Amino acid sequence: MKIKGNYIFKNKENLTLHVGTSNDCIGRINDHFFKDKNNFKKNMIKDTKYINIIISNINNENTTLEQSLFKKLKPIFNYRTSK
């Protein structure tokens, strides 16, 4: 079963490492762990202690929420926010 929504990677101090949105959150989270092999992502995965998923079936809502979470949580490892 695919879970649509947003996901948040956090470290043991509860700091936000990464925020994302997907039509398949579990699949995308697995990609971060098993397919993304650059050092940037390896460091993020190494620091991850918790992953929160916010479920939503409305694509526009997911994108709007992701943008809001970027501004509020200032994730350390997002490509979009690091450029």
Buried (B, 14 or more C-beta within 10 A) or exposed (E): EEBBBBBBBBBEEEBBBBBBBBEBBBEBBEBBEEEEEEEEBEEBBEBBEEBEBBEBEEEEBBEBBBEEBBEEBEBBBBEEBEE
